[in-house]
Amino acid sequence: MKSFVCPSCGGEMVIKRLACTKCDTVVEGTFTLGPLSRLSEETADFIVLFVRNKGNMRNVSKELGVSYPTARKLLFKVVDELEAVLGIEKPKEEPGKSVEPEEGSREE
């Protein structure tokens, strides 16, 4: 995940100034970044690919050049990172039980 922590004191970093690249208009204030901006570049790229393919994991796997189970594992990593950014706690797993669908699952 991208880090927006002050290297000096550890506080949260915010944007204080926005400038137009065309006319140089400047707006100053305190602007925070949304949670999606805190995702890694790899995760953001996967989300774009996923949405472009309308959530069809078979097409995602073909475009990535990986097997369907590998593409699903990548999706689970994206979900984990997104939940971490959003501060969503994962349910505790019971011993011997998995929250993720089995690899042989054909859900899309």
C-alpha positions as CSV (number, residue, x, y, z in Angstrom):
1,M,0.0,0.0,0.0
2,K,1.1,3.6,-0.6
3,S,2.2,5.3,2.6
4,F,1.0,8.8,3.5
5,V,2.8,9.1,6.7
6,C,5.0,12.1,7.6
7,P,8.7,10.9,7.5
8,S,9.5,13.5,10.3
9,C,6.8,12.9,12.9
10,G,4.7,10.0,11.7
11,G,1.5,12.1,11.3
12,E,-0.9,11.8,8.4
13,M,0.1,13.6,5.2
14,V,-2.6,15.7,3.4
15,I,-2.5,17.7,0.2
16,K,-2.4,21.5,0.9
17,R,-2.3,23.0,-2.5
18,L,-3.7,22.1,-5.9
19,A,-2.6,23.9,-9.1
20,C,-3.9,23.9,-12.7
21,T,-1.4,22.8,-15.2
22,K,-3.0,25.0,-17.9
23,C,-3.6,28.4,-16.3
24,D,-1.7,28.1,-13.0
25,T,-4.8,28.7,-10.9
26,V,-4.0,27.6,-7.3
27,V,-6.4,26.4,-4.7
28,E,-5.1,26.1,-1.1
29,G,-6.7,24.2,1.7
30,T,-6.6,20.8,3.3
31,F,-7.5,17.9,1.0
32,T,-7.4,14.3,2.0
33,L,-7.0,11.4,-0.4
34,G,-9.7,8.8,-0.8
35,P,-9.0,5.2,0.2
36,L,-8.5,4.0,-3.4
37,S,-5.5,6.3,-3.7
38,R,-3.8,4.4,-0.9
39,L,-3.8,1.1,-2.9
40,S,-0.6,-0.2,-4.5
41,E,-0.2,0.5,-8.2
42,E,-0.4,-3.3,-8.9
43,T,-3.8,-3.5,-7.0
44,A,-5.1,-0.3,-8.8
45,D,-4.1,-1.8,-12.2
46,F,-5.9,-5.1,-11.3
47,I,-9.1,-3.2,-10.3
48,V,-9.1,-1.3,-13.7
49,L,-8.6,-4.6,-15.5
50,F,-11.4,-6.2,-13.5
51,V,-13.9,-3.4,-14.1
52,R,-13.0,-3.2,-17.8
53,N,-13.8,-6.9,-18.1
54,K,-17.0,-6.3,-16.1
55,G,-15.9,-8.7,-13.4
56,N,-15.5,-11.7,-15.8
57,M,-12.6,-13.5,-14.2
58,R,-12.1,-15.8,-17.2
59,N,-11.4,-12.7,-19.3
60,V,-9.2,-11.2,-16.6
61,S,-7.2,-14.4,-16.5
62,K,-6.8,-14.5,-20.3
63,E,-5.7,-10.8,-20.4
64,L,-3.2,-11.4,-17.6
65,G,-2.0,-14.6,-19.2
66,V,-2.5,-16.6,-16.1
67,S,-4.7,-19.5,-15.1
68,Y,-8.2,-18.9,-13.7
69,P,-7.2,-20.0,-10.2
70,T,-4.2,-17.7,-10.2
71,A,-6.4,-14.8,-11.3
72,R,-8.8,-15.6,-8.4
73,K,-5.9,-15.6,-6.0
74,L,-4.9,-12.2,-7.3
75,L,-8.5,-11.0,-6.7
76,F,-8.4,-12.3,-3.1
77,K,-5.1,-10.3,-2.6
78,V,-6.8,-7.2,-4.0
79,V,-9.8,-7.7,-1.6
80,D,-7.4,-8.1,1.3
81,E,-5.5,-4.9,0.5
82,L,-8.8,-3.0,0.0
83,E,-10.2,-4.2,3.3
84,A,-6.9,-3.2,5.0
85,V,-7.1,0.3,3.5
86,L,-10.8,0.7,4.5
87,G,-10.1,-0.7,8.0
88,I,-12.4,-3.6,7.6
89,E,-11.6,-6.5,10.0
90,K,-11.7,-10.0,8.5
91,P,-13.9,-12.5,10.3
92,K,-11.9,-15.0,12.4
93,E,-11.6,-18.3,10.7
94,E,-12.6,-21.5,12.5
95,P,-9.7,-24.1,12.5
96,G,-9.9,-26.2,9.4
97,K,-12.4,-23.8,7.7
98,S,-11.5,-21.4,4.9
99,V,-13.3,-18.1,4.2
100,E,-12.2,-18.2,0.5
101,P,-13.9,-20.5,-2.0
102,E,-12.1,-23.6,-3.0
103,E,-9.9,-23.4,-6.1
104,G,-12.2,-25.8,-8.0
105,S,-15.1,-23.4,-7.5
106,R,-16.5,-22.2,-10.8
107,E,-18.1,-18.9,-9.4
108,E,-17.4,-15.7,-11.3
